[in-house]
Amino acid sequence: MTNVIKLSAADLSGLLVERSISSVEVTQAHLDQIAAVDTGVHAFLHVAGEAALAAAARVDARRAAGEVLGPLAGVPIAIKDVLATIDMPSTAGSKILEGWIPPYDATVVRRVRDAGLILLGKTNMDEFAMGSSTEFSAYGPTHNPWDYDRIPGGSGGGSAAAVSSFEAPLALGSDTGGSIRQPAAVTGSVGVKPTYGGVSRYGSIALASSLDQVGPVTRTVLDAALLHDVIGGHDPLDSTSLTDTWPSMAAAARAGLADGALTGVRVGVIKELSGDGFQAGVAQRFTETLTLLSAAGAEIVEISAPSFEYAIAAYYLILPAEASSNLARFDSVRFGIRVNPEDGPLTSERVMAATRDAGFGPEVKRRIILGTYALSAGYYDAYYGSAQKVRTLIQRDFDAAFSKVDVLVSPSAPTTAFKFGEKMADPMAMYLNDVTTIPANLAGVPGMSLPMGLAPEDGLPVGLQIMAPAKMDARLYSFGAAVEALLEASWGHTLLSRAPELARREMFAGTATSTAFTSTEGAV
Amino acid sequence: MSEITAEQVAHLANLARIDLSSEEIARLTTELGQIVDSVAKVAEVATPDVPATSHPMPLTNVFRADTVVPSLTVEQALSGAPDRDGDKFRVPAILDEE
């Protein structure tokens, strides 16, 4: 039997359905991998080993009794810590929520449970999803499985590192300005930000409500599609949830594998998201991918999106404004920690201020103050009001582009994974990292990142970003699956098969057992 | 250049209810100045003829059916509270002594 943890969710599904492997075996193999490598990777903030094995045993029993379950029943999944889970702490990477166990599940969490997926635990992230590196997590950074001295991207570095280090075949992420796509790019995995409103945000701890979107984090396009089919669709508990009926994303991904799937597809290359400002190896792999696409029958069209130049500026006004308002709920009354001021009277106002000083990290404070400034009387029109107009201009650029092409492509990130500390001293340098991913969030259109090679100068993964018109998520999956197959055929292997073997921690008695795992329960 | 002062940052911190130290205020004053300078470019293209967009997929009048559905119990709602008194959240004095 091949190594279980290296299999895709789609392949695991096949084995589980035909009952040639049990969910308990699959779950145990992933828990063993977490126990063996997560000391180095630190993708997880919490591991729920016993609960996962119990849930796996229940799925096995139901299948043994002849029940027909969904395709992903019995497949393990990791959950980004921004999502509320009724049986696990949900901190959003912040000290202010340390140990908080929500009294409810996020809708997406409820849906993966109902579909029989096995929740392995919660993954690390930048505090309240503010960051591009996980360096702003209050619980220490996650390390890139390709090079432990480098960032795994952010904010969802934990979910991306979990799938790329084979600790989980699937994970959930959230993407406000690139937090699913940029980590996918720098870890050699796949990530999808669905159309705004396509996946419920109920129970997702809010960062910027007009931008946040929950989506799949996986190693293959088909796996992302399978997970999208589980989590997507209308949710009456989220007032921004779209009521549309969606096609099967998995069927769309499989359609992309048909011969000639790329013939005649009009692929737009955004002039403003290529050329200068991109690392040489990123630009090179992007150009090579365009050549491959062209040879496969796609038509490459250059597109100009002049307003994209203003996207970062608009984003770093809209996001802090919405975040400063959303994070007002952390008031030391209903949930989270409470810290009293060192001296002076104990009033609610002063306790709240002391709690927020102690509970929030530097980036969260920076963005709350910036957002409070942008929303202040006298500045509102110049900053927040203008940013909302830029948003209109960016939507118009997308509309114009999609009148000429079927999909848009760009590199997912300007560089490969950078080293820890490189951008910590300069907030603007960190913000510029999101230049490629932010436009999709401002316009609400879906975006995907998939691996398109290793940069020759550093041997690190490079991601291709694909964007489609709003509500055309299925097109992303068809095109993405076709590009993935084309690239892998040109390499003769998957990109992640080139990732370094991770050092494994010594197991008790020389074997990876559940006993060895249990010793780290909840404390990974 | 923007004219962000330490007094202004201290005022914003007070509005945002974050008890910042003087070192944090000094650092944020510099950083905020740099960030504001760089995001202020939105004004270059935000001309009066361009309408504002607040939401990428505008939806209006989202209602649910007027039926009773299960909600959190008192125990669940209080489960994460830092302090409680019976069935209520317990908070420090809400009025200043002055």
Interface residues (C-beta under 8 A of the other chain):
Chain A: W100 I101 P102 P103 Y104 T195 Y196 G197 S210 L211 P236 S239 T240 L242 S307 Y310 I312 A313 A314 Y316 L317 S324 A328 D331 S332 V333 R334 F335 G336 I337 R338 N340 P341 P345 L346 T347 S348 E349 R350 V351 M352 A353 A354 R356 D357 F360 P362 K365 R366 I368 I369 L370 T372 Y373 S376 A382 Y383 G385 S386 A387 Q388 K389 V390 R391 T392 L393 Q395 P427 M428 Y431 N441 L442 A443 G444 V445 A470
Chain B: I4 Q8 V9 L12 A13 N14 L15 A16 R17 I18 D19 L20 S21 E24 L28 E31 L32 Q34 I35 V36 S38 V39 A40 K41 V42 A43 E44 V45 A46 T47 V50 P51 A52 T53 S54 H55 P56 M57 L59 V62 R64 L72 Q76 A77 S79 G80 A81 P82 D83 F89 V91 P92 A93 I94 L95 D96 E97
